[in-house]
């Protein structure tokens, strides 16, 4: 089934000039993170949906416990 097999794929960082500003570096880093997240989602959309459902159920359970 391979549900828990880890596949390591290198993520290419976009080139940033050595003298680039902090906002340029932050922008490039966030774009790289979004690219990696979208690649993971495109490979495993059902897994991500399942994790979101479990996280939602945990959140609702904890909110319900706090309302007592």
FIZAMI-938358 format. One record per residue: x, y, z of N, C-alpha, C in turn; residue number from 1. Coordinates in nm, 2 decimals. Layout:
N
+--------+--------+--------+--------+--------+--------+--------+--------+--------+-----+
|     nu |     nv |     nw |    cau |    cav |    caw |     cu |     cv |     cw | num |
+--------+--------+--------+--------+--------+--------+--------+--------+--------+-----+
|      X |      Y |      Z |      X |      Y |      Z |      X |      Y |      Z | NUM |
...
+--------+--------+--------+--------+--------+--------+--------+--------+--------+-----+
//
This chain:
68
+--------+--------+--------+--------+--------+--------+--------+--------+--------+-----+
|     nu |     nv |     nw |    cau |    cav |    caw |     cu |     cv |     cw | num |
+--------+--------+--------+--------+--------+--------+--------+--------+--------+-----+
|   0.08 |  -0.12 |   0.00 |   0.00 |   0.00 |   0.00 |   0.09 |   0.13 |   0.00 |   1 |
|   0.20 |   0.12 |   0.08 |   0.29 |   0.23 |   0.07 |   0.24 |   0.36 |   0.14 |   2 |
|   0.15 |   0.35 |   0.24 |   0.10 |   0.47 |   0.30 |   0.20 |   0.55 |   0.38 |   3 |
|   0.29 |   0.48 |   0.44 |   0.39 |   0.55 |   0.53 |   0.53 |   0.54 |   0.47 |   4 |
|   0.54 |   0.52 |   0.34 |   0.68 |   0.53 |   0.28 |   0.71 |   0.67 |   0.25 |   5 |
|   0.84 |   0.70 |   0.29 |   0.88 |   0.84 |   0.27 |   0.97 |   0.85 |   0.14 |   6 |
|   0.92 |   0.94 |   0.05 |   1.00 |   0.96 |  -0.07 |   1.06 |   1.10 |  -0.06 |   7 |
|   1.19 |   1.10 |  -0.06 |   1.27 |   1.22 |  -0.05 |   1.30 |   1.28 |  -0.19 |   8 |
|   1.25 |   1.40 |  -0.21 |   1.28 |   1.46 |  -0.34 |   1.34 |   1.60 |  -0.31 |   9 |
|   1.46 |   1.63 |  -0.37 |   1.52 |   1.76 |  -0.34 |   1.44 |   1.87 |  -0.40 |  10 |
|   1.44 |   1.98 |  -0.32 |   1.37 |   2.10 |  -0.37 |   1.47 |   2.20 |  -0.41 |  11 |
|   1.45 |   2.25 |  -0.53 |   1.54 |   2.35 |  -0.58 |   1.51 |   2.49 |  -0.53 |  12 |
|   1.60 |   2.56 |  -0.48 |   1.58 |   2.69 |  -0.43 |   1.59 |   2.79 |  -0.54 |  13 |
|   1.50 |   2.89 |  -0.55 |   1.52 |   2.98 |  -0.66 |   1.64 |   3.07 |  -0.63 |  14 |
|   1.71 |   3.11 |  -0.74 |   1.83 |   3.19 |  -0.72 |   1.80 |   3.33 |  -0.66 |  15 |
|   1.87 |   3.37 |  -0.57 |   1.86 |   3.50 |  -0.51 |   2.00 |   3.57 |  -0.51 |  16 |
|   2.00 |   3.69 |  -0.55 |   2.13 |   3.76 |  -0.56 |   2.19 |   3.78 |  -0.42 |  17 |
|   2.32 |   3.77 |  -0.42 |   2.39 |   3.78 |  -0.29 |   2.36 |   3.91 |  -0.21 |  18 |
|   2.34 |   4.01 |  -0.28 |   2.31 |   4.14 |  -0.22 |   2.16 |   4.17 |  -0.21 |  19 |
|   2.08 |   4.07 |  -0.23 |   1.93 |   4.09 |  -0.23 |   1.88 |   4.13 |  -0.09 |  20 |
|   1.77 |   4.20 |  -0.09 |   1.72 |   4.25 |   0.03 |   1.65 |   4.14 |   0.11 |  21 |
|   1.62 |   4.17 |   0.23 |   1.56 |   4.07 |   0.32 |   1.42 |   4.03 |   0.26 |  22 |
|   1.35 |   4.12 |   0.21 |   1.22 |   4.09 |   0.16 |   1.23 |   4.00 |   0.04 |  23 |
|   1.33 |   4.02 |  -0.05 |   1.35 |   3.93 |  -0.16 |   1.38 |   3.79 |  -0.12 |  24 |
|   1.46 |   3.78 |  -0.02 |   1.50 |   3.64 |   0.03 |   1.38 |   3.58 |   0.09 |  25 |
|   1.30 |   3.65 |   0.17 |   1.18 |   3.60 |   0.23 |   1.08 |   3.56 |   0.12 |  26 |
|   1.06 |   3.64 |   0.02 |   0.97 |   3.61 |  -0.09 |   1.01 |   3.48 |  -0.16 |  27 |
|   1.14 |   3.47 |  -0.19 |   1.19 |   3.35 |  -0.26 |   1.18 |   3.22 |  -0.17 |  28 |
|   1.20 |   3.23 |  -0.04 |   1.18 |   3.12 |   0.05 |   1.03 |   3.08 |   0.06 |  29 |
|   0.94 |   3.18 |   0.06 |   0.80 |   3.14 |   0.07 |   0.75 |   3.08 |  -0.06 |  30 |
|   0.80 |   3.13 |  -0.17 |   0.77 |   3.06 |  -0.30 |   0.81 |   2.92 |  -0.31 |  31 |
|   0.93 |   2.89 |  -0.26 |   0.99 |   2.76 |  -0.25 |   0.90 |   2.67 |  -0.17 |  32 |
|   0.86 |   2.72 |  -0.05 |   0.77 |   2.64 |   0.04 |   0.64 |   2.61 |  -0.02 |  33 |
|   0.58 |   2.71 |  -0.09 |   0.45 |   2.69 |  -0.16 |   0.46 |   2.59 |  -0.27 |  34 |
|   0.57 |   2.59 |  -0.34 |   0.60 |   2.50 |  -0.45 |   0.61 |   2.36 |  -0.40 |  35 |
|   0.68 |   2.34 |  -0.29 |   0.69 |   2.21 |  -0.23 |   0.56 |   2.16 |  -0.18 |  36 |
|   0.48 |   2.24 |  -0.11 |   0.35 |   2.21 |  -0.06 |   0.25 |   2.17 |  -0.17 |  37 |
|   0.26 |   2.24 |  -0.28 |   0.17 |   2.20 |  -0.39 |   0.21 |   2.07 |  -0.46 |  38 |
|   0.34 |   2.05 |  -0.46 |   0.39 |   1.92 |  -0.52 |   0.34 |   1.80 |  -0.43 |  39 |
|   0.35 |   1.82 |  -0.30 |   0.30 |   1.71 |  -0.21 |   0.15 |   1.69 |  -0.23 |  40 |
|   0.08 |   1.80 |  -0.23 |  -0.07 |   1.79 |  -0.25 |  -0.10 |   1.72 |  -0.38 |  41 |
|  -0.03 |   1.76 |  -0.49 |  -0.06 |   1.70 |  -0.62 |  -0.03 |   1.55 |  -0.63 |  42 |
|   0.07 |   1.51 |  -0.55 |   0.10 |   1.36 |  -0.54 |   0.00 |   1.29 |  -0.46 |  43 |
|  -0.05 |   1.35 |  -0.35 |  -0.14 |   1.27 |  -0.25 |  -0.26 |   1.36 |  -0.21 |  44 |
|  -0.35 |   1.39 |  -0.30 |  -0.46 |   1.47 |  -0.26 |  -0.55 |   1.40 |  -0.16 |  45 |
|  -0.57 |   1.27 |  -0.16 |  -0.66 |   1.20 |  -0.07 |  -0.59 |   1.20 |   0.07 |  46 |
|  -0.46 |   1.18 |   0.08 |  -0.39 |   1.19 |   0.21 |  -0.41 |   1.32 |   0.27 |  47 |
|  -0.39 |   1.43 |   0.20 |  -0.40 |   1.56 |   0.25 |  -0.54 |   1.59 |   0.30 |  48 |
|  -0.64 |   1.55 |   0.22 |  -0.78 |   1.56 |   0.26 |  -0.81 |   1.49 |   0.39 |  49 |
|  -0.76 |   1.37 |   0.40 |  -0.78 |   1.29 |   0.52 |  -0.71 |   1.35 |   0.64 |  50 |
|  -0.59 |   1.40 |   0.62 |  -0.53 |   1.47 |   0.73 |  -0.61 |   1.60 |   0.78 |  51 |
|  -0.66 |   1.67 |   0.68 |  -0.74 |   1.79 |   0.71 |  -0.87 |   1.75 |   0.79 |  52 |
|  -0.93 |   1.64 |   0.75 |  -1.05 |   1.59 |   0.82 |  -1.02 |   1.55 |   0.96 |  53 |
|  -0.91 |   1.48 |   0.98 |  -0.87 |   1.44 |   1.12 |  -0.83 |   1.56 |   1.20 |  54 |
|  -0.76 |   1.66 |   1.14 |  -0.73 |   1.78 |   1.22 |  -0.85 |   1.86 |   1.25 |  55 |
|  -0.95 |   1.86 |   1.16 |  -1.08 |   1.93 |   1.19 |  -1.15 |   1.86 |   1.30 |  56 |
|  -1.15 |   1.73 |   1.30 |  -1.22 |   1.66 |   1.41 |  -1.15 |   1.68 |   1.54 |  57 |
|  -1.02 |   1.68 |   1.55 |  -0.95 |   1.71 |   1.67 |  -0.98 |   1.85 |   1.72 |  58 |
|  -0.98 |   1.95 |   1.63 |  -1.01 |   2.08 |   1.67 |  -1.15 |   2.10 |   1.73 |  59 |
|  -1.25 |   2.04 |   1.66 |  -1.39 |   2.04 |   1.71 |  -1.40 |   1.98 |   1.84 |  60 |
|  -1.33 |   1.86 |   1.86 |  -1.34 |   1.79 |   1.99 |  -1.28 |   1.88 |   2.10 |  61 |
|  -1.17 |   1.94 |   2.08 |  -1.11 |   2.03 |   2.18 |  -1.19 |   2.15 |   2.21 |  62 |
|  -1.25 |   2.21 |   2.11 |  -1.34 |   2.32 |   2.13 |  -1.46 |   2.28 |   2.21 |  63 |
|  -1.51 |   2.16 |   2.19 |  -1.63 |   2.11 |   2.26 |  -1.59 |   2.09 |   2.41 |  64 |
|  -1.47 |   2.04 |   2.43 |  -1.43 |   2.01 |   2.57 |  -1.41 |   2.14 |   2.65 |  65 |
|  -1.37 |   2.25 |   2.58 |  -1.34 |   2.38 |   2.65 |  -1.47 |   2.45 |   2.68 |  66 |
|  -1.58 |   2.42 |   2.62 |  -1.71 |   2.49 |   2.64 |  -1.78 |   2.44 |   2.76 |  67 |
|  -1.74 |   2.34 |   2.83 |  -1.80 |   2.29 |   2.95 |  -1.80 |   2.38 |   3.06 |  68 |
+--------+--------+--------+--------+--------+--------+--------+--------+--------+-----+
//
